[in-house]
Amino acid sequence: MPGPKYITDIRKITQIPAEERERLAEVARRFAFRTNEYYLSLIDWDDPADPLRKIAIPDLAELEEWGSLDASEESAFTVLPGMEHKYDQTALLLVSDLCAGYCRYCFRKRLFMKDGEELVRDISGDVAYIARHPEITNVLLSGGDPLFLSTPRLDALLGQVRAIDSVKIVRIGTKIPAYNPYRILDDPALLDLLRRYSTPEQRIYVVTQFNHPRELTGVATEALDLLHRAGAVLANQTPILRGINDDPQVLADLFRTLSWTGNAPYYLFQCRPTLGNRHFAVPLEEGYRIVELAKQHCSGLAKRSTFAMSHATGKIAVVGLDDRYIYFTYHQAAQREDIGRFMVFQRNPQAVWFDDYTLPVRSCRTAPGRAPPEVPSP
């Protein structure tokens, strides 16, 4: 593959003292480690709290027994090997178990621990399923990272999916532009592929994952420009992460810079309660305030992201907070009748996930055109 060298042995990261490397090797034995020379060059090694270091380099805090390997219960919606069908319109295909770097906060770290047993190697069965379900208009290629696949392999996948008449949007979820933009810069065939499959009637969406504004380097923004020119529509999503982007100014800088490059902020996710991720989790109510403060410094185009949790039951958006209550709505839901459901709970400042709220005040389905219900006066 074009681009910088990949590193899978933490003991070869010479910027880290040898004694510390040996301690971190214990973490890497439990949760796989992978990075590359380009991303390592972005880290300020004189700062032990450097946010990009936190993204890429193991931490002993990962050994804390907290969370689960399938925090959103993806297994419950797996209809075929490597294929999830949770929302009516969307099918998700896990097509890769490799990335240009393994984010330490990854919610699918189980894929890198189980020798690819959840992946789809031959998507012919998945294609047949999608063709039998014309309600599926969106197909999301995920993993791992689909752009880590060879260009011929990606071409074959896109060709099979694009052949289904009911599929109007194909999304590619990737952190390659942040981790290794040379994958895009050095491979004209990849851009040719996108030009063929991203037509005026049926666009390819490339959903990137930039977590911090320092990832938006000159070569990264050049790669984004090439994707634009190839006809892809860009959007970005990121979790809010302790020590990485849990600062309103950092988050505002990220939103603004993304909007300037034409990469629209899409989802801002609450960090899932995945095994090993406790030290990344920002309390939900604190996160909401950070997001709202960040948006105060952004234009309308830079503040379009939805702050949400990918809960087992659906994407639950945080839509408000006052002195006593927190307000949620189902932005998307596994059960169609829950879409748009408005929910009010008594606040819990320690909550890091929807399940931490146990005192509901009101919950109702909000019909189109009808205002949400009033909340009882304090």
QUILINBEL-V849007 format. One record per residue. N is the residue number from 1. RES is the residue in three letters. PHI is phi as a letter, one per 30 degrees, with the letter a starting at -180 (* if undefined). NEAR is the number of other ideal C-beta (glycine too) atoms within 8 Angstrom. Layout:
# QUILINBEL-V849007
n = [N N]
res = [RES RES]
phi = [PHI PHI]
near = [NEAR NEAR]
This chain:
# QUILINBEL-V849007
n = [1 2 3 4 5 6 7 8 9 10 11 12 13 14 15 16 17 18 19 20 21 22 23 24 25 26 27 28 29 30 31 32 33 34 35 36 37 38 39 40 41 42 43 44 45 46 47 48 49 50 51 52 53 54 55 56 57 58 59 60 61 62 63 64 65 66 67 68 69 70 71 72 73 74 75 76 77 78 79 80 81 82 83 84 85 86 87 88 89 90 91 92 93 94 95 96 97 98 99 100 101 102 103 104 105 106 107 108 109 110 111 112 113 114 115 116 117 118 119 120 121 122 123 124 125 126 127 128 129 130 131 132 133 134 135 136 137 138 139 140 141 142 143 144 145 146 147 148 149 150 151 152 153 154 155 156 157 158 159 160 161 162 163 164 165 166 167 168 169 170 171 172 173 174 175 176 177 178 179 180 181 182 183 184 185 186 187 188 189 190 191 192 193 194 195 196 197 198 199 200 201 202 203 204 205 206 207 208 209 210 211 212 213 214 215 216 217 218 219 220 221 222 223 224 225 226 227 228 229 230 231 232 233 234 235 236 237 238 239 240 241 242 243 244 245 246 247 248 249 250 251 252 253 254 255 256 257 258 259 260 261 262 263 264 265 266 267 268 269 270 271 272 273 274 275 276 277 278 279 280 281 282 283 284 285 286 287 288 289 290 291 292 293 294 295 296 297 298 299 300 301 302 303 304 305 306 307 308 309 310 311 312 313 314 315 316 317 318 319 320 321 322 323 324 325 326 327 328 329 330 331 332 333 334 335 336 337 338 339 340 341 342 343 344 345 346 347 348 349 350 351 352 353 354 355 356 357 358 359 360 361 362 363 364 365 366 367 368 369 370 371 372 373 374 375 376 377 378]
res = [MET PRO GLY PRO LYS TYR ILE THR ASP ILE ARG LYS ILE THR GLN ILE PRO ALA GLU GLU ARG GLU ARG LEU ALA GLU VAL ALA ARG ARG PHE ALA PHE ARG THR ASN GLU TYR TYR LEU SER LEU ILE ASP TRP ASP ASP PRO ALA ASP PRO LEU ARG LYS ILE ALA ILE PRO ASP LEU ALA GLU LEU GLU GLU TRP GLY SER LEU ASP ALA SER GLU GLU SER ALA PHE THR VAL LEU PRO GLY MET GLU HIS LYS TYR ASP GLN THR ALA LEU LEU LEU VAL SER ASP LEU CYS ALA GLY TYR CYS ARG TYR CYS PHE ARG LYS ARG LEU PHE MET LYS ASP GLY GLU GLU LEU VAL ARG ASP ILE SER GLY ASP VAL ALA TYR ILE ALA ARG HIS PRO GLU ILE THR ASN VAL LEU LEU SER GLY GLY ASP PRO LEU PHE LEU SER THR PRO ARG LEU ASP ALA LEU LEU GLY GLN VAL ARG ALA ILE ASP SER VAL LYS ILE VAL ARG ILE GLY THR LYS ILE PRO ALA TYR ASN PRO TYR ARG ILE LEU ASP ASP PRO ALA LEU LEU ASP LEU LEU ARG ARG TYR SER THR PRO GLU GLN ARG ILE TYR VAL VAL THR GLN PHE ASN HIS PRO ARG GLU LEU THR GLY VAL ALA THR GLU ALA LEU ASP LEU LEU HIS ARG ALA GLY ALA VAL LEU ALA ASN GLN THR PRO ILE LEU ARG GLY ILE ASN ASP ASP PRO GLN VAL LEU ALA ASP LEU PHE ARG THR LEU SER TRP THR GLY ASN ALA PRO TYR TYR LEU PHE GLN CYS ARG PRO THR LEU GLY ASN ARG HIS PHE ALA VAL PRO LEU GLU GLU GLY TYR ARG ILE VAL GLU LEU ALA LYS GLN HIS CYS SER GLY LEU ALA LYS ARG SER THR PHE ALA MET SER HIS ALA THR GLY LYS ILE ALA VAL VAL GLY LEU ASP ASP ARG TYR ILE TYR PHE THR TYR HIS GLN ALA ALA GLN ARG GLU ASP ILE GLY ARG PHE MET VAL PHE GLN ARG ASN PRO GLN ALA VAL TRP PHE ASP ASP TYR THR LEU PRO VAL ARG SER CYS ARG THR ALA PRO GLY ARG ALA PRO PRO GLU VAL PRO SER PRO]
phi = [* d j d d c b b c e d c d d d c e e d d e d d d d d d d d d b e c a a b d d d d d d d d d d c d c e d d d d d c c e b d d d d d d a i b d b d c h d e d c d c b e i b c b c c e d b c c c d c b c b b d a c d d c e d c e d d d c b h i d c d c c c d e d d d d d d d d b d d d c b b c c b l h b e d d d d d d d d e d d d d d d d d d e d d c b c c c d a c e e d d a d d e c d c b e d d d d e d d d c c c e c b d d c c c d b c c b d d d d d e d d d d d d d d d e d d j d c c b b b a d d b e i c b d b e d d d d d d e d d e d d d i c d e c c c c d d d d c e j c e d c d c e e d d d d d d d d d d d d c b d e d c c c d c d b c d d e c l d c d c c a a b d c b b c b b d d a a d c e d d e i e c b b b d d b d d d c a e d d c b c d c a b a d c d e i c d d d d c e d e]
near = [5 7 10 8 5 8 11 6 7 13 7 6 11 4 6 11 5 6 6 8 12 8 9 14 10 9 15 12 5 8 13 9 11 13 13 15 8 12 15 12 6 9 12 7 8 3 7 4 7 10 13 13 13 14 14 12 13 11 10 9 7 13 9 8 4 8 10 7 8 8 10 9 8 10 6 6 10 11 7 9 8 13 14 10 12 9 9 6 7 12 14 11 14 16 14 12 11 8 13 14 13 12 11 14 11 9 10 9 14 9 13 11 8 8 4 7 5 11 14 13 4 5 12 7 10 13 12 8 13 14 9 5 10 5 7 14 9 12 15 12 13 10 16 14 13 15 11 13 10 6 10 6 8 13 9 8 14 12 9 11 14 10 6 11 3 11 14 6 10 15 12 11 11 12 12 13 14 13 12 12 14 12 16 14 11 7 10 5 7 12 13 9 12 14 9 6 12 12 7 3 3 10 10 13 12 14 14 14 12 15 14 12 9 8 11 12 9 5 9 13 10 10 14 14 9 11 14 9 7 11 9 12 8 15 12 13 12 13 11 15 15 9 9 11 12 13 7 10 8 12 15 15 9 16 15 12 10 14 14 6 11 8 12 11 15 10 9 13 13 14 15 14 12 14 9 13 15 10 10 14 10 14 10 14 12 10 14 12 9 14 13 8 10 14 11 8 9 12 7 6 7 13 11 9 11 10 12 13 12 8 11 6 9 14 13 14 11 15 6 7 10 5 4 6 12 15 13 13 13 15 10 7 13 9 7 6 6 12 10 10 12 14 12 12 12 9 10 12 7 6 10 11 11 8 5 10 11 5 7 9 9 10 7 8 8 11 6 5 3 5 4 7 7 3 9 6 3 4]
